[in-house]
Amino acid sequence: MPTNAKKFLKSFFSMTLILLLVAIIGVGIYCYTIYRDALDMSLESFDADLTTIIYATNPKTGEEQEVEYLYADENRIWVPLDEIPQDLQDAFVAIEDERFWSHPGVDFKRTFLAAVNTIVHYRDTFGGSTITQQLIKNVTQERETKISRKVTEIFRALALEQNYDKEDILEHYLNTIYLSQRCNGVTTAARVYFGKDLGELTLAECASIAGITQYPTRYDPFLNPEANKEKQEIVLNKMFENELITQEELDVALAEELQFNPDRTVASSNRSYFADQLFSDVLNDLQTEAGYTEAMAEKMLYNGGLRIYSTIDPEIQAIAQEYYENAENFPKSSDEDNPYQSAMTVIDNETGAIVAVIGGLGEKEGNRILNRATQTERQPGSSIKPLAVYAPALEYGTITSSSIVNDTPVTIGGWSPRNSYSGFLGDIPVSVAVAKSSNLAAVNLCQTSGVENSFNFLKNKLGFTTLVERRVESNDDISSDINLPALALGGMTDGVNVTEMAAAYATFANEGVYTVPYTYTKVYDSNGKLLLEKRPKSNVAMSETTAYLMTNLLKGVVNGGTGGGAGFYSWEVAGKTGTTDSRKDRWFAGYTPLYTAVIWFGNDEPAPLPSSLGNPCISIFRNVMGKVHSNKTPVSFKRPNGLVSAETCTVSGFLATDACRNDPEGTKAVSTYFSKNNVPEEECPLSHQPVPVEPTPEETVPPIDEVPDTPLPEVLPDPGDSTLR
């Protein structure tokens, strides 16, 4: 070989050796750097998104139960390893990493075989990642297939196992693994797929969940139950092969028929209207009371793992929700672009807490969408009369419950209100005025009592926040609700919302005490620290006597007035209908000794409703609240001490005589409760003429016990509830 060639080869090999040494040193430095950085990796700094849990108190057992969840992208409820069944731990280890308890974080045998498999492709489902490596992927969210990423992952896994016990690593893995159906971690998977807590899972169910891991969509029990069953059997056999279960346990598990959760709505991210309102309330209070920014408060609700103790009654919410989601229960609008809508709020009279909220017809289609029960303001029509006219008139001594009021014409500044029925009734008892929903009686009485008294009563005593005291509009007009059309007939500038109406009516049932409606009692962070506590805010809006007398008057609305058909079983029911100008809105505010429910019905874009509809709110109230009370023992409204009863003439208001009771044309004495100081002393002097009152149409709805689970037929048109003509 020529000398030059020898020199060239010698130089070439020397250079190659040098380059190889440089490469080895470079790789060594690179690997050392990665390993050194990996030693600083901390699971404690892993900011896992945690699901916020909403709790409710079970009214039968008094125990707290989970009812709904708040989360953004990841639905995760963290549990410590000792609360995860051993069978579930073993199932994941057997199918994902059978040498987990012995390798140093990397299974080099499995890694080598996986590398060979990438070249020869002898198996489609062969993976080399250990549980430790999979956890690192979950923590870092790195998914590239580059060799550099894999090398980094290996060193991180080796370093992680030097800093943490196997139990810590397995706990984090089982709480972070994605298992389809928006389930992050085994807790949510158990609840979504089987409707169970972790401790209730069988061996067969544990294997089913573990089988989802490798390809979540392919092995999703809801989407592909057959594929899930095949993979479950592989997992069970793998557990037996690794001596984690016995032959008998294997046989029992293989024979078990998997019963997946029929209520698959729990896998949906859509929450109830109640939960939406709860979200808004807690979001606001975290800012105003706890000092968080809006962005931070929202992140805490979605990702912070808060524990919120709510006021929802799951049974009442479910009854109302089921009724509202059934289109057969409601009339259908001919205008497809502006369909009928409705909303409902139910309040516990004793506590003032909201127990159910429905914000629209049909199935809820998203989160934080329009909630018509809390976010929509509509004119209340005649349903405002008991709150703005009769209650303050009784409270301030303008009338007693036996007073005679005037259903007579009046013109005020060019405005001449009229009744929904023809003509005027003249001098009538207040009980008839309320039952018939006399517009003229309300206007005349409100004028006598004072519109400012009515306005202040609504705002300061009954908590209405949407009333307009004085506002300059864009066209320089002045708007105000301190006027007769607004206060006597419900033609407010902006209107009121369903929930505030419910809280106001609940005051009658709660012996005159008004409570600001609320949706939760306490909020804790994920570590158990108390963040918020909601103490009910109450005030005495009226005396017990006024509240009871109003209830007695409003029972007459249900028992023979415009609210006929709202009663059910043998329960005492009081309430008031409402219909606005041009019949654009229908209302019914009703209550029993236990609960108050207010219902609105109309269109999102206000439009006249056909008179043939009658008042659908009455049927809604009767069907929903009838079912709510169906398994409860009837009780009566609490009568205050110091009241006596007396029969009074419905024409004169004086004590009834035999002439009143025996009138040949059907006039009846009215039994009403009075305070001791207001009992009439004089007897009726009339010989007797019948009260000139048009009869209220007889309700044709069958008794509720005959049709407890079916919608009512349409009720007759409301005969006495129109305003602002």
ZINOR-V399676 format. One record per run of one state. SS is the DSSP state (H for helix, E for strand, C for the rest). FROM is the first residue (numbers start at 0). TO is the last residue. Records with the same first field share a line. If there is no record, write none. Layout:
BEGIN
SS->FROM-TO / FROM-TO
END
This chain:
BEGIN
C->0-1 / 38-48 / 50-50 / 57-62 / 70-73 / 75-79 / 83-84 / 96-106 / 120-129 / 140-145 / 163-164 / 176-176 / 178-181 / 184-184 / 194-196 / 200-201 / 210-223 / 241-245 / 255-262 / 267-271 / 288-292 / 304-305 / 310-312 / 325-325 / 329-334 / 338-338 / 348-351 / 358-376 / 378-379 / 395-402 / 407-410 / 412-413 / 415-424 / 436-437 / 449-449 / 461-469 / 472-476 / 479-482 / 489-494 / 496-496 / 509-511 / 515-516 / 518-518 / 524-528 / 533-536 / 540-542 / 560-572 / 579-579 / 583-583 / 591-593 / 603-609 / 613-614 / 629-641 / 648-653 / 655-656 / 661-668 / 678-681 / 683-702 / 706-724
H->2-37 / 80-82 / 85-95 / 107-119 / 130-139 / 146-162 / 165-175 / 185-193 / 197-199 / 202-209 / 224-240 / 246-254 / 263-266 / 272-287 / 293-302 / 313-324 / 326-328 / 335-337 / 380-394 / 429-435 / 438-448 / 450-460 / 483-488 / 497-508 / 543-559 / 580-582 / 610-612 / 615-628 / 657-660 / 675-677 / 703-705
E->49-49 / 51-56 / 63-69 / 74-74 / 177-177 / 182-183 / 303-303 / 306-309 / 339-347 / 352-357 / 377-377 / 403-406 / 411-411 / 414-414 / 425-428 / 470-471 / 477-478 / 495-495 / 512-514 / 517-517 / 519-523 / 529-532 / 537-539 / 573-578 / 584-590 / 594-602 / 642-647 / 654-654 / 669-674 / 682-682
END
